[in-house]
Amino acid sequence: MTISLVNRMASFGDAEAVVFHGGTYTYRQLLAMVDDWRRLLDTHGVRPGEVVTLEGAYSPRSCAGLIALIEREVVVVPLTTLPEAKRAEFLDVAEVEVTIAVDDAGEHTVRRTGRTAGHELYGRLRAAHRPGLVLFSSGTTGRSKASVLDFAKVLARYGEGGRARRILSFLSLDHIGGVNTLLATLTQGGTVITVAERTPDSVFAAIERHGAEVLPTTPTFLNMVLISGVLERYDTSALRLVTYGTEPMPERTLRRLAQALPEVRLKQTYGLSELGILPTKSRGDDTLWVKLGNAGFEHKIVDDVLWIRSDMAMLGYLNAPAPFDDEGFFNTQDVVLTDGEWIRILGRRSEIINVGGEKVYPSEVESVVLEVDGIAEVTVGGIPSPVTGMVVKATVQLAEGVEEDQRSVARRVRAHCAGKLEAFKVPAIVQVSDQRHHSDRFKKTRSLV
């Protein structure tokens, strides 16, 4: 499959493949970098089946390195810049044998760790002569889980028949969304547009400058976009599609986005590191109802929870039991509503707040709180109560320039929610905080509450 990918890339010749630091790199140049990587791997004796990190920024060198490592049939562990303790944890969990870091100048540092990777999942890949991919969860609620995927099955999802598009790469290569963006773009002769910083200004400056047609991102980032006012400062005429996923989208944010970008299609995506990115169809730009495609995927709903079976599902976790049933369906833990073939994702079962036996979904309350004047961001969660077991707490961030004492903010938030929500869903506690509400992957951090 890697040979097929390289051959397809070669057919695109001098078309733009990657935009990095404002400069462009063609498919021909990207494949020349793949050749450089082959020589590097030969020099350092990197062998098929070894567990190898790929560390550094999302750059042409890193993209070429990923292709060369897949071709070498190693198990790739893509990592971004991490705190030393977190990096050490990941190297230990993944039993990494070789580390390869790429700096901003494109220089490589290769080291052997002295470990020998003996996990049973690696043994299965080696026996089948297949490349592997290890992806770590964000780990916002505890120790990160490490998924092991068969990279040949991942590659099999990407073939001919698509359209070349200019896509801004928002998620890094250590995330299934970042891998999906890269492979989906390069197999069709499109252009991956990278940004040095994932801020609203840098992202939309890149969209304007390089004519990005597609922006795959998160609801949290899109709310930041609306707050920042960048849509009024940059030309978005090239933009055709915004996709969002990784967490529930507040209805308020979606409605505002549809109004602000009336010519842009808004599409909800759904994917997990353990399963890949599912094909989806949104019922409309201003609705959260979505239909899951069945090309390589099947799904079922058991007790309102979504279960999915995937052709490219992970082999398992390196450090946790894998929640597959006897039929191979994976428990996503996402609670959903159904309307015929359409589903609406309410959030993870673990995030549901139980108030005296009544269920509260944080995203529903967050959407209402965002309607309150002067509120820029909100994270909702549950805290213990001796009377009802749990009560709803909302941690809010005020819009720039807004100065108001916490007691006044709390009164306004509760009064607004009381007119829109059932009594048990109204936040009993409202806290004002300047602390950021998202992880480095721009996914809401529930532990903030």
C-alpha positions as a Markdown table, in Angstrom:
| # | Residue | x | y | z |
|---|---|---|---|---|
| 1 | Met | 0.0 | 0.0 | 0.0 |
| 2 | Thr | 2.9 | 2.4 | 0.7 |
| 3 | Ile | 4.2 | 1.7 | -2.8 |
| 4 | Ser | 0.8 | 2.7 | -4.2 |
| 5 | Leu | 0.8 | 5.9 | -2.1 |
| 6 | Val | 4.3 | 6.8 | -3.4 |
| 7 | Asn | 3.4 | 6.1 | -7.0 |
| 8 | Arg | 0.3 | 8.2 | -6.7 |
| 9 | Met | 2.3 | 11.1 | -5.2 |
| 10 | Ala | 4.9 | 10.8 | -8.0 |
| 11 | Ser | 2.1 | 11.2 | -10.6 |
| 12 | Phe | 1.3 | 14.7 | -9.2 |
| 13 | Gly | 4.8 | 16.0 | -10.1 |
| 14 | Asp | 5.2 | 19.7 | -9.5 |
| 15 | Ala | 1.8 | 20.3 | -7.9 |
| 16 | Glu | 1.9 | 21.9 | -4.5 |
| 17 | Ala | 2.0 | 19.2 | -1.8 |
| 18 | Val | 2.7 | 21.1 | 1.5 |
| 19 | Val | 2.8 | 24.8 | 2.5 |
| 20 | Phe | 5.1 | 25.3 | 5.5 |
| 21 | His | 6.3 | 28.6 | 7.0 |
| 22 | Gly | 4.7 | 30.3 | 4.0 |
| 23 | Gly | 6.8 | 28.4 | 1.5 |
| 24 | Thr | 5.5 | 25.7 | -0.8 |
| 25 | Tyr | 6.9 | 22.2 | -1.5 |
| 26 | Thr | 5.9 | 20.1 | -4.5 |
| 27 | Tyr | 5.2 | 16.4 | -4.6 |
| 28 | Arg | 8.5 | 15.9 | -6.4 |
| 29 | Gln | 10.3 | 17.7 | -3.5 |
| 30 | Leu | 8.4 | 15.8 | -0.9 |
| 31 | Leu | 9.4 | 12.5 | -2.5 |
| 32 | Ala | 13.0 | 13.6 | -2.6 |
| 33 | Met | 12.7 | 14.0 | 1.2 |
| 34 | Val | 11.4 | 10.5 | 1.4 |
| 35 | Asp | 14.6 | 9.4 | -0.3 |
| 36 | Asp | 16.6 | 11.3 | 2.3 |
| 37 | Trp | 14.7 | 9.5 | 5.0 |
| 38 | Arg | 15.4 | 6.1 | 3.4 |
| 39 | Arg | 19.1 | 6.8 | 3.6 |
| 40 | Leu | 18.8 | 8.0 | 7.2 |
| 41 | Leu | 17.0 | 4.8 | 8.2 |
| 42 | Asp | 19.7 | 2.7 | 6.4 |
| 43 | Thr | 22.5 | 4.6 | 8.1 |
| 44 | His | 21.1 | 4.0 | 11.6 |
| 45 | Gly | 20.0 | 0.4 | 10.9 |
| 46 | Val | 16.3 | 1.0 | 11.5 |
| 47 | Arg | 14.7 | -2.4 | 10.8 |
| 48 | Pro | 11.1 | -3.5 | 10.0 |
| 49 | Gly | 9.1 | -4.2 | 13.2 |
| 50 | Glu | 11.0 | -1.7 | 15.4 |
| 51 | Val | 9.1 | 0.8 | 17.4 |
| 52 | Val | 10.2 | 4.3 | 16.3 |
| 53 | Thr | 9.0 | 7.8 | 17.3 |
| 54 | Leu | 8.6 | 10.6 | 14.9 |
| 55 | Glu | 8.9 | 13.8 | 16.9 |
| 56 | Gly | 8.6 | 17.4 | 15.7 |
| 57 | Ala | 6.4 | 20.0 | 14.1 |
| 58 | Tyr | 4.0 | 19.3 | 11.2 |
| 59 | Ser | 6.5 | 19.9 | 8.4 |
| 60 | Pro | 7.3 | 18.5 | 5.0 |
| 61 | Arg | 10.2 | 16.6 | 6.6 |
| 62 | Ser | 7.8 | 15.0 | 9.1 |
| 63 | Cys | 5.3 | 14.1 | 6.4 |
| 64 | Ala | 8.1 | 12.5 | 4.3 |
| 65 | Gly | 9.4 | 10.8 | 7.4 |
| 66 | Leu | 6.0 | 9.2 | 8.1 |
| 67 | Ile | 5.8 | 7.9 | 4.6 |
| 68 | Ala | 9.3 | 6.4 | 4.8 |
| 69 | Leu | 8.7 | 4.8 | 8.2 |
| 70 | Ile | 5.5 | 3.2 | 6.9 |
| 71 | Glu | 7.4 | 1.9 | 3.9 |
| 72 | Arg | 10.1 | 0.5 | 6.3 |
| 73 | Glu | 7.3 | -1.4 | 8.1 |
| 74 | Val | 8.1 | -0.1 | 11.5 |
| 75 | Val | 5.7 | 0.8 | 14.2 |
| 76 | Val | 5.4 | 4.6 | 14.2 |
| 77 | Val | 4.8 | 6.6 | 17.3 |
| 78 | Pro | 4.2 | 10.2 | 16.2 |
| 79 | Leu | 4.7 | 12.8 | 19.0 |
| 80 | Thr | 4.5 | 16.5 | 19.2 |
| 81 | Thr | 6.7 | 18.6 | 21.6 |
| 82 | Leu | 5.8 | 17.3 | 25.1 |
| 83 | Pro | 6.8 | 18.0 | 28.7 |
| 84 | Glu | 9.7 | 15.7 | 29.6 |
| 85 | Ala | 7.7 | 13.7 | 32.1 |
| 86 | Lys | 4.8 | 13.1 | 29.6 |
| 87 | Arg | 7.3 | 12.2 | 26.8 |
| 88 | Ala | 9.0 | 9.7 | 29.2 |
| 89 | Glu | 5.7 | 8.2 | 30.0 |
| 90 | Phe | 4.8 | 7.7 | 26.3 |
| 91 | Leu | 8.2 | 6.2 | 25.5 |
| 92 | Asp | 7.8 | 3.8 | 28.3 |
| 93 | Val | 4.2 | 2.7 | 27.5 |
| 94 | Ala | 5.0 | 2.3 | 23.8 |
| 95 | Glu | 8.3 | 0.4 | 24.5 |
| 96 | Val | 10.1 | 2.7 | 22.0 |
| 97 | Glu | 13.3 | 1.3 | 20.6 |
| 98 | Val | 14.4 | 4.3 | 18.4 |
| 99 | Thr | 13.6 | 8.0 | 18.7 |
| 100 | Ile | 13.8 | 10.3 | 15.7 |
| 101 | Ala | 13.3 | 14.0 | 16.3 |
| 102 | Val | 13.1 | 16.6 | 13.5 |
| 103 | Asp | 13.8 | 20.2 | 14.3 |
| 104 | Asp | 12.6 | 23.3 | 12.5 |
| 105 | Ala | 15.7 | 23.4 | 10.3 |
| 106 | Gly | 14.9 | 19.8 | 9.1 |
| 107 | Glu | 17.9 | 18.3 | 11.1 |
| 108 | His | 17.4 | 14.8 | 12.5 |
| 109 | Thr | 18.4 | 13.4 | 15.8 |
| 110 | Val | 18.3 | 9.6 | 16.0 |
| 111 | Arg | 18.9 | 7.7 | 19.3 |
| 112 | Arg | 18.4 | 4.1 | 20.4 |
| 113 | Thr | 16.8 | 3.7 | 23.8 |
| 114 | Gly | 18.1 | 0.3 | 24.7 |
| 115 | Arg | 14.6 | -1.1 | 25.1 |
| 116 | Thr | 13.3 | -4.2 | 23.3 |
| 117 | Ala | 9.6 | -3.9 | 22.4 |
| 118 | Gly | 7.9 | -7.2 | 23.2 |
| 119 | His | 4.2 | -6.4 | 23.5 |
| 120 | Glu | 2.0 | -9.1 | 22.0 |
| 121 | Leu | 0.3 | -6.5 | 19.6 |
| 122 | Tyr | 3.7 | -5.7 | 18.1 |
| 123 | Gly | 4.3 | -9.4 | 17.7 |
| 124 | Arg | 1.2 | -9.7 | 15.6 |
| 125 | Leu | 2.3 | -6.8 | 13.3 |
| 126 | Arg | 5.8 | -8.3 | 12.9 |
| 127 | Ala | 4.5 | -11.7 | 12.1 |
| 128 | Ala | 2.2 | -10.3 | 9.3 |
| 129 | His | 5.0 | -7.9 | 8.1 |
| 130 | Arg | 2.8 | -4.9 | 8.5 |
| 131 | Pro | 3.6 | -1.3 | 9.6 |
| 132 | Gly | 2.0 | -0.1 | 12.8 |
| 133 | Leu | 0.8 | 3.2 | 14.3 |
| 134 | Val | 0.6 | 4.1 | 18.0 |
| 135 | Leu | -1.7 | 7.0 | 18.9 |
| 136 | Phe | -2.1 | 8.3 | 22.5 |
| 137 | Ser | -5.4 | 9.7 | 23.8 |
| 138 | Ser | -5.3 | 13.2 | 25.2 |
| 139 | Gly | -5.4 | 11.8 | 28.7 |
| 140 | Thr | -7.3 | 14.8 | 30.2 |
| 141 | Thr | -8.9 | 12.6 | 32.9 |
| 142 | Gly | -5.9 | 10.4 | 33.7 |
| 143 | Arg | -3.2 | 8.2 | 32.1 |
| 144 | Ser | -3.3 | 8.3 | 28.3 |
| 145 | Lys | -4.3 | 5.1 | 26.5 |
| 146 | Ala | -2.1 | 3.9 | 23.6 |
| 147 | Ser | -4.0 | 2.5 | 20.6 |
| 148 | Val | -2.1 | 0.2 | 18.2 |
| 149 | Leu | -3.4 | 0.2 | 14.6 |
| 150 | Asp | -2.4 | -1.8 | 11.6 |
| 151 | Phe | -1.1 | 1.0 | 9.3 |
| 152 | Ala | -1.7 | -1.0 | 6.2 |
| 153 | Lys | -5.4 | -1.1 | 7.1 |
| 154 | Val | -5.3 | 2.7 | 7.7 |
| 155 | Leu | -3.8 | 3.3 | 4.2 |
| 156 | Ala | -6.4 | 1.1 | 2.6 |
| 157 | Arg | -9.0 | 3.7 | 3.5 |
| 158 | Tyr | -7.5 | 6.1 | 1.0 |
| 159 | Gly | -7.7 | 5.5 | -2.7 |
| 160 | Glu | -8.5 | 7.2 | -6.0 |
| 161 | Gly | -11.7 | 9.0 | -6.9 |
| 162 | Gly | -11.5 | 12.1 | -4.7 |
| 163 | Arg | -10.9 | 15.7 | -5.6 |
| 164 | Ala | -7.7 | 17.6 | -5.0 |
| 165 | Arg | -8.3 | 20.2 | -2.3 |
| 166 | Arg | -6.3 | 22.8 | -0.4 |
| 167 | Ile | -6.8 | 21.7 | 3.3 |
| 168 | Leu | -5.5 | 23.5 | 6.4 |
| 169 | Ser | -4.0 | 20.9 | 8.7 |
| 170 | Phe | -5.3 | 21.9 | 12.1 |
| 171 | Leu | -4.6 | 18.6 | 14.0 |
| 172 | Ser | -1.1 | 17.2 | 14.3 |
| 173 | Leu | 0.2 | 13.8 | 13.2 |
| 174 | Asp | -0.1 | 12.5 | 16.7 |
| 175 | His | -3.9 | 12.6 | 16.2 |
| 176 | Ile | -6.0 | 10.4 | 14.0 |
| 177 | Gly | -7.5 | 13.6 | 12.5 |
| 178 | Gly | -4.1 | 14.9 | 11.5 |
| 179 | Val | -3.1 | 11.5 | 9.9 |
| 180 | Asn | -6.5 | 11.5 | 8.1 |
| 181 | Thr | -5.9 | 15.0 | 6.7 |
| 182 | Leu | -2.5 | 14.2 | 5.4 |
| 183 | Leu | -3.3 | 10.9 | 3.7 |
| 184 | Ala | -6.7 | 12.1 | 2.3 |
| 185 | Thr | -4.9 | 15.1 | 0.8 |
| 186 | Leu | -1.8 | 13.4 | -0.6 |
| 187 | Thr | -3.6 | 10.5 | -2.2 |
| 188 | Gln | -5.7 | 13.0 | -4.2 |
| 189 | Gly | -3.0 | 15.5 | -5.2 |
| 190 | Gly | -4.2 | 18.2 | -2.9 |
| 191 | Thr | -2.2 | 20.7 | -0.7 |
| 192 | Val | -1.7 | 20.5 | 3.0 |
| 193 | Ile | -1.4 | 24.0 | 4.5 |
| 194 | Thr | 0.4 | 24.0 | 7.9 |
| 195 | Val | 0.4 | 26.8 | 10.5 |
| 196 | Ala | 3.1 | 27.6 | 13.1 |
| 197 | Glu | 0.5 | 28.5 | 15.7 |
| 198 | Arg | -3.1 | 27.4 | 16.0 |
| 199 | Thr | -4.6 | 30.7 | 16.9 |
| 200 | Pro | -7.7 | 32.2 | 15.1 |
| 201 | Asp | -5.5 | 34.9 | 13.6 |
| 202 | Ser | -2.8 | 32.6 | 12.3 |
| 203 | Val | -5.3 | 30.0 | 11.0 |
| 204 | Phe | -7.4 | 32.6 | 9.1 |
| 205 | Ala | -4.4 | 34.5 | 7.8 |
| 206 | Ala | -3.2 | 31.2 | 6.3 |
| 207 | Ile | -6.7 | 30.6 | 4.8 |
| 208 | Glu | -6.6 | 34.0 | 3.2 |
| 209 | Arg | -3.0 | 33.9 | 2.0 |
| 210 | His | -3.0 | 30.3 | 0.7 |
| 211 | Gly | -6.6 | 29.9 | -0.4 |
| 212 | Ala | -7.5 | 27.1 | 1.9 |
| 213 | Glu | -10.8 | 25.4 | 0.9 |
| 214 | Val | -11.2 | 23.1 | 3.9 |
| 215 | Leu | -10.8 | 23.7 | 7.6 |
| 216 | Pro | -11.0 | 20.6 | 9.8 |
| 217 | Thr | -11.1 | 21.7 | 13.5 |
| 218 | Thr | -13.0 | 21.5 | 16.8 |
| 219 | Pro | -16.1 | 23.2 | 18.3 |
| 220 | Thr | -13.9 | 24.8 | 21.0 |
| 221 | Phe | -11.6 | 26.4 | 18.3 |
| 222 | Leu | -14.6 | 27.5 | 16.3 |
| 223 | Asn | -16.1 | 29.3 | 19.4 |
| 224 | Met | -12.7 | 31.0 | 19.8 |
| 225 | Val | -12.9 | 32.1 | 16.1 |
| 226 | Leu | -16.3 | 33.7 | 16.7 |
| 227 | Ile | -15.1 | 35.4 | 19.9 |
| 228 | Ser | -12.0 | 36.8 | 18.3 |
| 229 | Gly | -13.7 | 38.6 | 15.3 |
| 230 | Val | -11.2 | 37.2 | 12.8 |
| 231 | Leu | -14.0 | 36.5 | 10.3 |
| 232 | Glu | -14.3 | 40.2 | 9.9 |
| 233 | Arg | -10.6 | 40.8 | 9.4 |
| 234 | Tyr | -9.7 | 38.1 | 6.9 |
| 235 | Asp | -10.9 | 37.1 | 3.4 |
| 236 | Thr | -12.6 | 33.7 | 3.7 |
| 237 | Ser | -13.9 | 33.6 | 0.1 |
| 238 | Ala | -11.8 | 30.5 | -0.8 |
| 239 | Leu | -13.2 | 28.5 | 2.2 |
| 240 | Arg | -15.8 | 25.9 | 1.1 |
| 241 | Leu | -16.1 | 23.5 | 4.0 |
| 242 | Val | -15.6 | 23.5 | 7.7 |
| 243 | Thr | -15.6 | 20.2 | 9.5 |
| 244 | Tyr | -15.9 | 19.8 | 13.2 |
| 245 | Gly | -15.5 | 16.9 | 15.6 |
| 246 | Thr | -13.7 | 15.4 | 18.7 |
| 247 | Glu | -16.4 | 16.8 | 21.1 |
| 248 | Pro | -20.1 | 17.9 | 21.1 |
| 249 | Met | -20.8 | 21.1 | 19.3 |
| 250 | Pro | -22.9 | 23.7 | 21.3 |
| 251 | Glu | -26.0 | 24.5 | 19.2 |
| 252 | Arg | -25.4 | 28.2 | 19.9 |
| 253 | Thr | -21.9 | 28.1 | 18.4 |
| 254 | Leu | -23.1 | 26.2 | 15.3 |
| 255 | Arg | -26.0 | 28.6 | 14.6 |
| 256 | Arg | -23.6 | 31.6 | 15.0 |
| 257 | Leu | -21.1 | 30.0 | 12.7 |
| 258 | Ala | -23.7 | 29.3 | 10.0 |
| 259 | Gln | -24.8 | 32.9 | 10.1 |
| 260 | Ala | -21.2 | 34.2 | 9.9 |
| 261 | Leu | -20.2 | 31.9 | 7.0 |
| 262 | Pro | -23.3 | 31.5 | 4.9 |
| 263 | Glu | -21.4 | 30.4 | 1.8 |
| 264 | Val | -19.5 | 27.7 | 3.7 |
| 265 | Arg | -20.8 | 24.1 | 4.2 |
| 266 | Leu | -20.6 | 23.0 | 7.9 |
| 267 | Lys | -20.1 | 19.2 | 8.4 |
| 268 | Gln | -19.9 | 17.2 | 11.6 |
| 269 | Thr | -17.3 | 14.5 | 11.5 |
| 270 | Tyr | -17.0 | 11.5 | 13.8 |
| 271 | Gly | -13.9 | 9.5 | 14.5 |
| 272 | Leu | -11.8 | 7.9 | 17.2 |
| 273 | Ser | -8.1 | 6.9 | 17.3 |
| 274 | Glu | -9.3 | 3.4 | 17.9 |
| 275 | Leu | -11.5 | 3.2 | 14.8 |
| 276 | Gly | -10.5 | 5.8 | 12.3 |
| 277 | Ile | -12.6 | 8.6 | 10.8 |
| 278 | Leu | -16.1 | 7.5 | 9.7 |
| 279 | Pro | -17.9 | 8.9 | 6.6 |
| 280 | Thr | -20.7 | 11.2 | 7.8 |
| 281 | Lys | -23.5 | 13.3 | 6.4 |
| 282 | Ser | -24.9 | 16.3 | 8.3 |
| 283 | Arg | -28.6 | 16.9 | 8.1 |
| 284 | Gly | -28.0 | 20.6 | 7.6 |
| 285 | Asp | -25.5 | 23.4 | 8.4 |
| 286 | Asp | -27.3 | 24.4 | 11.5 |
| 287 | Thr | -28.2 | 21.1 | 13.0 |
| 288 | Leu | -26.3 | 18.5 | 15.0 |
| 289 | Trp | -28.1 | 15.5 | 13.5 |
| 290 | Val | -25.7 | 13.3 | 11.5 |
| 291 | Lys | -25.8 | 10.1 | 9.5 |
| 292 | Leu | -22.9 | 7.7 | 9.8 |
| 293 | Gly | -21.7 | 6.1 | 6.6 |
| 294 | Asn | -21.2 | 2.3 | 6.3 |
| 295 | Ala | -18.2 | 2.2 | 3.9 |
| 296 | Gly | -15.9 | 0.0 | 6.0 |
| 297 | Phe | -17.9 | 0.7 | 9.2 |
| 298 | Glu | -21.0 | -0.6 | 10.9 |
| 299 | His | -22.8 | 0.7 | 14.0 |
| 300 | Lys | -25.4 | -0.2 | 16.5 |
| 301 | Ile | -26.9 | 1.5 | 19.5 |
| 302 | Val | -27.2 | -0.4 | 22.8 |
| 303 | Asp | -28.9 | 1.4 | 25.8 |
| 304 | Asp | -28.5 | 4.7 | 24.0 |
| 305 | Val | -24.7 | 4.2 | 23.6 |
| 306 | Leu | -23.1 | 4.1 | 20.2 |
| 307 | Trp | -21.0 | 0.9 | 19.3 |
| 308 | Ile | -19.0 | 0.8 | 16.0 |
| 309 | Arg | -17.3 | -2.0 | 14.1 |
| 310 | Ser | -14.5 | -0.8 | 11.8 |
| 311 | Asp | -12.4 | -2.4 | 9.1 |
| 312 | Met | -9.4 | -0.5 | 10.4 |
| 313 | Ala | -10.1 | -0.8 | 14.1 |
| 314 | Met | -7.1 | -0.9 | 16.4 |
| 315 | Leu | -5.6 | -4.2 | 17.4 |
| 316 | Gly | -5.9 | -3.1 | 21.0 |
| 317 | Tyr | -4.5 | -0.9 | 23.7 |
| 318 | Leu | -0.9 | -1.3 | 25.0 |
| 319 | Asn | -1.9 | -0.3 | 28.5 |
| 320 | Ala | -5.6 | -1.0 | 28.9 |
| 321 | Pro | -8.3 | -3.6 | 28.1 |
| 322 | Ala | -10.0 | -3.1 | 24.7 |
| 323 | Pro | -13.8 | -2.5 | 24.9 |
| 324 | Phe | -14.8 | -4.7 | 22.0 |
| 325 | Asp | -17.8 | -7.1 | 22.2 |
| 326 | Asp | -17.9 | -10.6 | 20.8 |
| 327 | Glu | -19.0 | -9.3 | 17.4 |
| 328 | Gly | -16.1 | -6.8 | 17.1 |
| 329 | Phe | -18.1 | -3.7 | 18.0 |
| 330 | Phe | -16.3 | -1.0 | 20.0 |
| 331 | Asn | -18.0 | 0.7 | 22.8 |
| 332 | Thr | -17.5 | 4.5 | 22.1 |
| 333 | Gln | -19.2 | 5.4 | 25.4 |
| 334 | Asp | -21.0 | 8.2 | 23.5 |
| 335 | Val | -24.6 | 8.6 | 24.4 |
| 336 | Val | -26.9 | 9.4 | 21.4 |
| 337 | Leu | -30.4 | 10.2 | 20.4 |
| 338 | Thr | -31.9 | 8.7 | 17.2 |
| 339 | Asp | -34.3 | 9.8 | 14.6 |
| 340 | Gly | -34.5 | 7.1 | 12.0 |
| 341 | Glu | -31.1 | 6.9 | 10.3 |
| 342 | Trp | -30.0 | 10.1 | 12.0 |
| 343 | Ile | -28.2 | 10.3 | 15.3 |
| 344 | Arg | -27.3 | 13.1 | 17.6 |
| 345 | Ile | -24.3 | 12.7 | 19.9 |
| 346 | Leu | -24.9 | 14.0 | 23.4 |
| 347 | Gly | -21.6 | 13.3 | 24.9 |
| 348 | Arg | -19.6 | 10.7 | 26.8 |
| 349 | Arg | -21.5 | 8.6 | 29.4 |
| 350 | Ser | -18.8 | 9.5 | 31.9 |
| 351 | Glu | -19.6 | 13.2 | 31.5 |
| 352 | Ile | -23.3 | 12.9 | 32.2 |
| 353 | Ile | -24.3 | 14.8 | 35.4 |
| 354 | Asn | -26.9 | 12.9 | 37.6 |
| 355 | Val | -29.0 | 15.4 | 39.5 |
| 356 | Gly | -31.4 | 13.5 | 41.8 |
| 357 | Gly | -31.8 | 10.7 | 39.2 |
| 358 | Glu | -32.2 | 13.2 | 36.2 |
| 359 | Lys | -29.6 | 13.3 | 33.4 |
| 360 | Val | -27.9 | 16.5 | 32.4 |
| 361 | Tyr | -25.7 | 16.7 | 29.3 |
| 362 | Pro | -23.0 | 19.4 | 29.7 |
| 363 | Ser | -23.2 | 20.4 | 26.0 |
| 364 | Glu | -26.9 | 21.3 | 26.3 |
| 365 | Val | -26.3 | 23.6 | 29.3 |
| 366 | Glu | -23.1 | 25.1 | 27.7 |
| 367 | Ser | -25.1 | 26.1 | 24.6 |
| 368 | Val | -27.6 | 28.0 | 26.7 |
| 369 | Val | -25.0 | 29.7 | 28.8 |
| 370 | Leu | -23.2 | 30.9 | 25.7 |
| 371 | Glu | -26.3 | 32.9 | 24.9 |
| 372 | Val | -25.7 | 35.2 | 27.9 |
| 373 | Asp | -24.2 | 38.6 | 27.0 |
| 374 | Gly | -20.5 | 38.9 | 27.9 |
| 375 | Ile | -19.8 | 35.1 | 28.2 |
| 376 | Ala | -17.0 | 34.0 | 25.9 |
| 377 | Glu | -16.6 | 30.4 | 27.0 |
| 378 | Val | -18.1 | 28.0 | 29.4 |
| 379 | Thr | -17.4 | 24.5 | 30.7 |
| 380 | Val | -20.1 | 22.6 | 32.5 |
| 381 | Gly | -19.6 | 19.7 | 34.9 |
| 382 | Gly | -21.0 | 18.1 | 38.0 |
| 383 | Ile | -19.9 | 18.4 | 41.6 |
| 384 | Pro | -21.1 | 16.4 | 44.6 |
| 385 | Ser | -24.2 | 17.5 | 46.6 |
| 386 | Pro | -25.4 | 15.9 | 49.8 |
| 387 | Val | -29.0 | 16.5 | 48.7 |
| 388 | Thr | -29.2 | 15.5 | 45.0 |
| 389 | Gly | -26.0 | 13.5 | 44.6 |
| 390 | Met | -24.7 | 16.0 | 42.1 |
| 391 | Val | -25.4 | 19.6 | 41.0 |
| 392 | Val | -24.5 | 21.5 | 37.9 |
| 393 | Lys | -21.5 | 23.8 | 37.9 |
| 394 | Ala | -20.6 | 26.2 | 35.1 |
| 395 | Thr | -17.1 | 27.7 | 34.9 |
| 396 | Val | -17.3 | 30.8 | 32.6 |
| 397 | Gln | -14.8 | 33.0 | 30.9 |
| 398 | Leu | -15.9 | 36.6 | 30.3 |
| 399 | Ala | -15.5 | 38.2 | 26.9 |
| 400 | Glu | -12.6 | 40.6 | 26.4 |
| 401 | Gly | -13.2 | 44.0 | 27.9 |
| 402 | Val | -16.1 | 42.8 | 30.2 |
| 403 | Glu | -15.6 | 43.6 | 33.9 |
| 404 | Glu | -18.3 | 42.2 | 36.2 |
| 405 | Asp | -18.2 | 40.7 | 39.7 |
| 406 | Gln | -18.8 | 37.0 | 40.0 |
| 407 | Arg | -22.0 | 37.4 | 42.0 |
| 408 | Ser | -23.6 | 39.5 | 39.2 |
| 409 | Val | -22.4 | 37.1 | 36.5 |
| 410 | Ala | -23.9 | 34.1 | 38.4 |
| 411 | Arg | -27.3 | 35.8 | 38.8 |
| 412 | Arg | -27.5 | 36.6 | 35.1 |
| 413 | Val | -26.4 | 33.1 | 34.0 |
| 414 | Arg | -28.9 | 31.4 | 36.3 |
| 415 | Ala | -31.7 | 33.7 | 35.4 |
| 416 | His | -31.2 | 33.1 | 31.7 |
| 417 | Cys | -30.9 | 29.3 | 32.1 |
| 418 | Ala | -34.0 | 29.2 | 34.2 |
| 419 | Gly | -36.0 | 30.6 | 31.3 |
| 420 | Lys | -34.5 | 28.0 | 28.9 |
| 421 | Leu | -33.8 | 24.8 | 30.9 |
| 422 | Glu | -35.6 | 22.5 | 33.4 |
| 423 | Ala | -34.8 | 23.5 | 37.0 |
| 424 | Phe | -32.4 | 20.6 | 37.6 |
| 425 | Lys | -30.2 | 21.6 | 34.6 |
| 426 | Val | -29.8 | 25.2 | 35.8 |
| 427 | Pro | -26.2 | 25.7 | 37.2 |
| 428 | Ala | -26.3 | 25.8 | 41.0 |
| 429 | Ile | -22.8 | 27.2 | 41.0 |
| 430 | Val | -21.3 | 29.7 | 38.5 |
| 431 | Gln | -17.6 | 30.5 | 38.7 |
| 432 | Val | -15.7 | 33.1 | 36.7 |
| 433 | Ser | -12.2 | 32.0 | 35.7 |
| 434 | Asp | -9.5 | 33.2 | 33.3 |
| 435 | Gln | -8.0 | 29.7 | 33.0 |
| 436 | Arg | -8.2 | 28.3 | 29.5 |
| 437 | His | -10.9 | 25.8 | 28.8 |
| 438 | His | -9.2 | 23.5 | 26.3 |
| 439 | Ser | -6.3 | 21.1 | 25.9 |
| 440 | Asp | -3.4 | 21.5 | 23.4 |
| 441 | Arg | -5.7 | 19.6 | 20.9 |
| 442 | Phe | -8.4 | 22.3 | 21.4 |
| 443 | Lys | -10.8 | 19.9 | 23.0 |
| 444 | Lys | -12.7 | 21.1 | 26.1 |
| 445 | Thr | -11.0 | 20.1 | 29.4 |
| 446 | Arg | -13.7 | 18.9 | 31.7 |
| 447 | Ser | -11.4 | 18.6 | 34.7 |
| 448 | Leu | -11.5 | 22.5 | 34.8 |
| 449 | Val | -14.8 | 22.1 | 36.6 |
